[in-house]
Amino acid sequence: MGYRLGVDVGGTFTDVLLVDQATGATFRAKTPTTPRDQSEGVLAGIRKACGEAGIPLAEVDQVLHGTTVATNAILEGRGARVGLVTTAGFRQILQIARSYVPGGLAGWIVWPKPEPLAALEHTVEVAGRIAADGREVEPLDVDSARRALRRLAASGIEALTIALVNSYADDSHEKALAALAADEIPGVPVSLSSQVLPEMREYERTITTVANSYVQPEVARYVRNLDAALRDSGIEAPLSILRSDGGLTSADKAAQDPVALLLSGPAGGVTGAVWFAEQAGYRDLLTFDMGGTSTDVALVLDGTPRIGRDTTVGDLNVRASSVDVRTVGAGGGSIAHVPELTKALRVGPQSAGASPGPAAYGHGGTAPTVTDANVVLGYLPDELAGGEITLDRKAARRAVAEVADAMGLESVEAAAAGIVDIVNENMFGALRLVSVQQGYDPRDFALVAFGGAGPLHANALGKLTGAWPVIVPPSPGVLCAYGDATTSPRSEAARTVVRRFSMLDSDDLRALLAELADAAGTRLAADGVPRALQHTVHEIDVRYHGQGFEIPVTLTDAMLKADDLLAAVGEAFDVEHERLFSFLLRNEKEIINLRVAVTGPRPNIAGRALAAGGTDPGGAFVRETEVWADGAYTRAAVYDRDKLQAGNVVPGPAIVTEMDSTTLVLPGHTATVDAGGCLLIRPAAAPAGFDPTDTADARE
C-alpha cells in the first residue's frame, strides 16, 4: 500500500493532504493558490507534503483532485464562446427559459435577468424532428444544417452544443449533426444533449449541455496542464477528479463532461466529513463547512450524502447530480452593518474576502467582520495559519466599535456578541433547509463542523440545532482535501421512460435497469474498477399521473428481489410522498426517469490512532485567557490540539488551537477526544446513565 494524495484548490489557499494508506498517517501542506496557473500552486503543495513525509514524488500512487475551475468559469463569466444548434422553432429556448424570478413580491421589477451562456446570435436552427416516442417525424435537412454550421464557424465559436427536441428518445439526428460539425468546424469540442443529459424537458437538457460546452475548453486545458506537470515532476500516478456527486472520475472523462464538476469542491468536504464521522461511529449527520465568504451545509443519511438532481452556481441552475449542498453568505469575512433606516444589525452576505480581509488581518481592511467579532470576544489566538497571519486586536475593536456606535451600545463586546449570534442564526437557517424542510429532525443527527471558521461556531450551532455530538475532525481546515483522498470512483447512466405503472411490468423494468447498470459498469471497468468490486444503486423518478414534478425513489435490495417490483416501488413512493407532503393521492403512478449509479470500493485507508491518555487534558494546556461568554468575561483554558490524547476531556470554556483552525468549547459543554483524533462536543450535564462512547446514547 502506498500513498494517496488529496488536493483541494480554493480561492486563497491550495490544500494538499498526503495519506499513508498502510498506517493512516497524514501529511498536510497549505500553499497560496496561483490563479494564473493553478497547477503551479498544486505542485508546490505536493512537494511540500512529500517533503514532510520524507518520500520522493514517485511514490505517490494516486492523485485525487477537487477543483473549482468549472465553478469559477461560471461565476467569473470567462467560459468559451458557445454555438448552439436547436430544432427549428426552438432558437430562443435559452431566452424563454423557465418563468422563475428569485426574491420576494415584485422582485421582477429590479431583477436583472442573466445573459444566456450561448448568445442568440450564436444559435441556429435545423430542420428535422423526432417525436417523443422516438419516431422520426421529419428527416434531418443535411444541406441547411451544413449552412448553419458554417455560419457558426464564421462567428468564431470555441465550443458547440447540439440540443434537439426529443433527442433523449432517439439521438440519431444529434449524432449526424456531430459528424457534420467535425467537417465544418474541425477542432471545436462538441457536446450532445443526448449524451450529457439523456432525459426529457428540453430546456433543462439544453442549458445543462450548453453549460458543459461553456466550461469544457478551460477545464480540458487545466486538466491537461496539471497531468503534464505531474508527469514532468516524476509522478506517474493517474489523476482523478472529484465530481459534484462525491464520486471520482478519470481526468479524460472530467474534460469531456465538466458540467459534472460544478460542485466538486464542496463535495470533497462532505465526503471527508462522512469518513471521519464513520470512524467515530456516526452515520447520520449534518455537515457544516464555514469558510471566509460562505457556509455550505448538507445532510448525510446512513453514511450516504443526499444527492440532488440540480446543481446551482450563481444564477445558473443545471440538471446534474450533485451532493445536496445549500450555501448561505455567512463566513469569517462576512461584513456586519447597521442600515440607517432600520438600525437593525445585519451580517453579510457582503464579504471582506481575502483582500483586504478582516480588519484584524492588518491588510487594510476596516469593515467589521465576523472574524473581528471573534477576536474582540477573545475566541481566536494571536496567530492563524501556523503563524502566517498575526491578528491586530486593536484594529478589530475599532471596526466592531462602529457597529456599537451605530446601535447605541456602550459595550464593544455586546456588539461583537450580536454579530456572532446573527451569523450563527443565518447558518442555523441553512441547516434547517437540509433537515427540517426535508422532513428530518436535526436532533437525530450528529453535526460535523469543518472549514477554517466552522469549529469556532460549531458548539453554538449544536445548541441551536440540538444535534449532538458536534464532531470536529482533525485538520478541519483541509478536510476537503481529505475527502478527495478518501472517496471512490463513480459512474452514472440515466434514461427517460415515461410510462404509467399499467403500461409496464416488473420484468420490463428490471431489463431497463440492467441495461443502464451495464453501461455505467462498463465505463467504470474501463477506469480500472473490476466488475466484481462494483456497487450498484438504482433510482427511479416517480410521480402521480398528471403531477408536474417527480420524487426519486432509491431501490433497496429487498425491492429489487421482490416478485412485484412495481408494487414495491409504488409503496416506497407513497412513504416518501407522505413524509414530504403529509398526503397521498389516488391517481395512478407514473415512472419518468431511471438512473443507475455504479461506484468502486472505498479506499482501504487505516484510521488515525491517537495515543491513549486519561481524561485530564493537562498535557496539552498552553495558557489561560479571557473570553466573553454569557454577557461577561470569564477565564478559559487554551489547548494545543496536536498534544491532546485519546480520552482527554476538555471542559468549557476552552479554546483548542491547531494550524488550520480554532475550536471553541462553550461553558457548560465538554469536548472528548476520540481514538481517531476527533473532538466530540456535548453538553456537560448529560442524563443519568449516559455513556459518551455508546452511539445510541450519544444520539439521544
C-alpha positions, -999 to 999 in steps of 0.1 A, spaced: 0 0 0 14 34 -10 3 70 -7 -30 87 -18 -28 125 -24 -58 147 -20 -57 182 -35 -83 210 -30 -78 243 -47 -95 273 -30 -97 309 -38 -69 318 -14 -51 286 -4 -44 252 -20 -47 224 5 -28 192 0 -31 161 21 -8 130 17 -22 98 33 -1 68 40 -26 40 33 -8 15 55 -6 35 87 -32 62 82 -5 89 89 -12 122 72 10 150 60 -6 183 51 5 214 32 -11 248 26 2 269 -2 -11 301 -19 -33 294 -48 -18 306 -82 -48 319 -102 -28 323 -134 -19 286 -135 -34 266 -106 -11 237 -113 18 257 -100 3 260 -65 -8 224 -66 28 212 -74 42 234 -47 19 219 -22 26 184 -33 64 189 -30 59 204 5 37 175 17 60 148 2 90 166 18 73 164 52 66 127 47 102 122 35 92 104 3 100 111 -33 72 122 -55 73 90 -75 59 70 -45 25 87 -49 1 61 -61 -30 83 -68 -37 120 -72 -73 129 -63 -83 164 -70 -113 186 -61 -113 216 -84 -132 249 -87 -121 256 -123 -155 249 -138 -172 268 -109 -150 298 -113 -155 299 -151 -193 302 -145 -190 327 -116 -165 349 -134 -181 347 -169 -150 336 -186 -161 304 -204 -160 296 -241 -180 313 -268 -206 286 -273 -226 279 -305 -259 262 -301 -278 241 -327 -316 236 -320 -346 221 -337 -364 246 -359 -387 267 -338 -366 264 -306 -340 290 -313 -350 311 -283 -351 283 -258 -325 298 -235 -341 332 -236 -375 319 -227 -361 296 -200 -384 289 -171 -408 315 -156 -390 318 -123 -378 350 -106 -359 349 -73 -368 372 -45 -400 384 -29 -430 401 -42 -424 423 -72 -388 411 -74 -391 411 -112 -391 449 -112 -354 451 -102 -341 416 -111 -316 417 -139 -322 386 -160 -288 368 -165 -275 365 -201 -276 330 -215 -243 312 -218 -250 308 -256 -259 341 -273 -289 343 -296 -266 354 -325 -246 322 -320 -278 300 -320 -290 283 -352 -320 262 -361 -320 230 -383 -350 213 -399 -358 178 -388 -379 164 -360 -380 134 -336 -412 126 -318 -414 119 -280 -417 82 -287 -385 81 -308 -402 81 -342 -387 103 -370 -414 128 -379 -393 148 -403 -358 138 -417 -328 160 -409 -321 186 -436 -284 180 -441 -278 208 -466 -294 235 -444 -275 220 -414 -242 225 -432 -250 261 -440 -260 268 -403 -227 252 -391 -207 273 -415 -223 305 -401 -213 294 -366 -178 287 -378 -176 322 -392 -187 337 -359 -156 323 -341 -173 299 -317 -150 280 -293 -174 251 -284 -205 237 -299 -237 224 -283 -262 203 -302 -295 200 -284 -325 188 -305 -360 183 -291 -368 147 -280 -332 136 -287 -333 116 -254 -357 92 -273 -336 89 -304 -301 105 -308 -296 98 -345 -301 134 -356 -277 147 -330 -250 122 -340 -255 131 -376 -250 168 -368 -219 160 -348 -204 142 -378 -212 173 -400 -196 196 -374 -164 176 -375 -162 185 -412 -174 221 -410 -159 232 -376 -129 209 -370 -111 212 -337 -141 227 -318 -153 204 -290 -189 192 -294 -214 184 -266 -245 164 -274 -275 168 -252 -284 131 -257 -251 122 -241 -248 149 -214 -283 145 -201 -305 119 -219 -337 130 -201 -369 148 -210 -376 185 -206 -358 203 -234 -349 235 -216 -331 217 -187 -314 194 -212 -303 223 -234 -290 246 -206 -271 217 -190 -254 208 -223 -246 245 -230 -230 248 -196 -209 217 -204 -197 234 -236 -191 267 -218 -166 253 -193 -152 225 -214 -122 242 -231 -109 257 -198 -114 225 -178 -98 204 -205 -68 228 -207 -64 228 -169 -66 190 -167 -41 186 -195 -17 211 -179 -19 195 -145 -15 160 -158 16 170 -178 30 189 -148 26 159 -126 44 136 -150 72 161 -155 77 162 -118 81 124 -116 45 115 -106 32 87 -128 1 81 -107 -32 85 -125 -51 118 -120 -87 116 -109 -111 145 -105 -139 147 -79 -174 150 -93 -202 171 -78 -219 139 -66 -189 130 -45 -175 103 -68 -143 102 -87 -139 102 -125 -108 100 -147 -91 131 -160 -102 124 -195 -138 119 -186 -137 151 -165 -125 170 -195 -154 156 -216 -181 161 -190 -171 191 -169 -207 201 -160 -205 172 -135 -177 191 -117 -195 224 -108 -197 215 -71 -165 194 -69 -151 215 -41 -180 213 -16 -185 176 -24 -150 169 -11 -158 184 23 -189 163 27 -170 131 17 -143 138 42 -169 145 69 -186 112 62 -152 93 66 -144 109 99 -179 105 113 -179 68 104 -146 64 123 -163 80 153 -193 57 150 -219 80 134 -236 75 100 -264 101 103 -250 136 103 -253 172 92 -222 188 77 -213 224 83 -184 239 63 -177 275 72 -151 294 52 -143 330 47 -171 340 25 -198 314 27 -210 283 46 -220 250 29 -243 226 47 -255 191 37 -274 161 52 -260 126 53 -283 96 60 -269 62 68 -234 72 56 -247 84 22 -249 121 14 -283 131 -1 -278 136 -39 -298 162 -56 -307 164 -93 -300 201 -97 -267 220 -94 -268 257 -88 -238 280 -93 -245 317 -91 -275 324 -114 -270 291 -133 -292 261 -125 -284 229 -144 -297 193 -142 -267 175 -130 -263 151 -100 -246 167 -70 -244 164 -33 -274 184 -20 -253 213 -6 -270 245 5 -250 277 7 -255 308 28 -235 340 26 -221 337 61 -184 333 67 -155 347 87 -152 376 63 -189 385 63 -193 422 69 -216 435 97 -235 467 91 -264 487 106 -287 502 79 -296 538 87 -333 532 80 -339 503 104 -310 505 128 -311 467 129 -278 448 128 -272 428 96 -243 404 88 -234 395 52 -238 385 25 -211 410 16 -176 398 25 -143 414 30 -128 385 11 -91 377 12 -81 412 2 -83 434 22 -99 409 45 -110 414 81 -96 444 99 -78 421 123 -56 408 95 -39 441 91 -41 442 53 -60 474 50 -95 462 59 -116 484 81 -151 470 78 -163 450 109 -164 412 101 -173 380 119 -136 373 124 -132 407 140 -161 400 164 -145 367 173 -112 385 180 -129 410 202 -146 382 222 -113 365 228 -121 334 208 -91 335 184 -54 332 193 -29 358 183 -18 340 152 -35 320 125 -25 295 98 6 284 116 19 320 121 13 333 86 -14 357 99 -8 378 131 -41 393 144 -44 430 152 -67 431 182 -69 469 183 -79 471 147 -107 446 153 -120 466 183 -120 498 162 -140 481 134 -166 465 158 -169 498 177 -185 512 146 -214 488 150 -216 495 187 -218 533 180 -244 528 152 -266 508 176 -261 530 206 -243 503 226 -218 511 253 -200 478 251 -180 467 220 -182 432 233 -220 434 232 -219 444 196 -194 416 188 -216 391 205 -246 403 185 -226 398 152 -217 363 162 -253 355 172 -267 367 140 -243 348 118 -250 317 138 -287 322 132 -281 326 94 -262 293 94 -289 277 115 -314 287 88 -293 269 62 -291 237 83 -329 238 86 -332 238 48 -314 204 46 -331 189 77 -364 203 89 -376 214 54 -368 179 41 -387 162 69 -358 154 92 -353 163 128 -318 177 133 -318 162 169 -315 128 152 -281 137 136 -246 145 147 -231 178 134 -197 177 117 -180 211 116 -150 219 94 -135 247 73 -113 274 87 -141 290 107 -165 261 112 -151 248 145 -153 283 161 -191 284 157 -198 246 159 -207 245 196 -232 273 192 -248 256 161 -251 224 182 -271 244 208 -293 258 181 -300 226 163 -299 201 192 -276 180 170 -251 161 193 -224 154 194 -207 181 174 -178 165 157 -147 185 148 -123 163 127 -85 166 128 -72 193 104 -107 207 97 -93 234 76 -81 209 50 -110 184 53 -120 189 16 -86 175 6 -91 146 30 -124 140 13 -107 139 -21 -83 113 -8 -110 90 8 -136 88 -20 -142 62 -47 -148 62 -85 -184 66 -97 -202 64 -130 -239 71 -137 -263 62 -165 -298 76 -170 -328 73 -193 -363 89 -196 -391 63 -196 -425 80 -194 -447 50 -185 -477 46 -162 -475 16 -140 -503 -1 -160 -481 2 -192 -451 -16 -178 -444 -48 -159 -417 -57 -134 -396 -78 -159 -395 -49 -184 -384 -25 -156 -357 -49 -145 -344 -52 -180 -342 -14 -184 -323 -11 -151 -299 -39 -161 -291 -22 -194 -283 11 -176 -262 -7 -149 -242 -25 -177 -235 8 -194 -223 25 -162 -204 -5 -151 -186 -8 -184 -174 28 -181 -161 22 -146 -144 -10 -156 -126 9 -183 -113 32 -155 -98 1 -138 -125 -9 -114 -133 -47 -119 -169 -56 -121 -166 -78 -90 -157 -47 -69 -185 -25 -82 -215 -15 -61 -247 -5 -79 -275 18 -68 -308 20 -87 -331 51 -86 -364 58 -102 -382 91 -105 -419 86 -98 -449 109 -98 -487 107 -98 -501 108 -133 -509 144 -140 -484 158 -115 -458 183 -127 -429 170 -106 -414 137 -96 -398 122 -65 -367 100 -66 -371 65 -51 -340 45 -43 -344 8 -47 -332 -14 -19 -320 -50 -23 -353 -62 -9 -373 -42 -35 -351 -55 -64 -357 -91 -53 -395 -86 -48 -418 -106 -71 -437 -74 -79 -411 -47 -83 -436 -21 -94 -457 -26 -63 -426 -22 -41 -416 10 -60 -452 23 -55 -451 16 -18 -417 34 -14 -431 64 -33 -461 66 -11 -439 66 20 -417 94 6 -446 115 -7 -464 113 27 -432 122 45 -426 153 23 -462 165 19 -483 147 45 -509 134 20 -514 108 -7 -535 107 -40 -554 80 -57 -540 88 -91 -522 61 -110 -484 63 -105 -460 70 -134 -423 64 -140 -404 93 -155 -367 86 -153 -344 57 -145 -309 62 -131 -282 38 -121 -250 48 -102 -221 24 -100 -193 31 -76 -160 14 -68 -148 3 -34 -139 28 -7 -102 32 -3 -87 10 24 -71 37 45 -62 29 81 -78 53 105 -56 76 126 -49 62 161 -40 87 189 -20 76 219 -44 68 248 -45 91 278 -67 98 308 -95 123 310 -71 151 321 -60 172 291 -33 190 311 -5 177 288 -19 199 260 -25 230 282 -9 262 268 -22 291 289 -52 308 302 -70 336 285 -102 357 289 -133 351 267 -166 368 266 -195 344 274 -230 349 287 -225 387 289 -193 388 309 -156 379 307 -146 346 321 -113 326 323 -108 299 296 -80 274 291 -62 272 257 -50 238 245 -27 227 217 -47 201 197 -16 183 185 -8 173 221 -42 160 231 -46 123 236 -75 99 231 -98 100 261 -89 136 271 -120 156 281 -117 194 276 -142 213 298 -156 246 285 -150 274 283 -119 264 263 -101 271 231 -84 243 211 -59 256 186 -42 240 156 -25 251 124 -56 255 102 -85 261 126 -96 270 161 -123 252 181 -144 270 208 -159 249 236 -186 270 253 -193 270 291 -215 240 301 -200 218 274 -172 194 271 -151 181 242 -140 145 244 -111 133 222 -119 100 204 -94 74 193 -93 89 158 -85 124 170 -120 139 165 -133 163 192 -168 153 203 -186 182 219 -216 176 241 -235 194 269 -217 187 301 -249 179 320 -256 145 304 -286 125 316 -282 97 341 -267 65 326 -254 84 296 -224 67 280 -204 90 257 -189 61 239 -222 45 231 -236 56 197 -272 51 206 -269 71 238 -250 98 221 -279 105 197 -305 109 225 
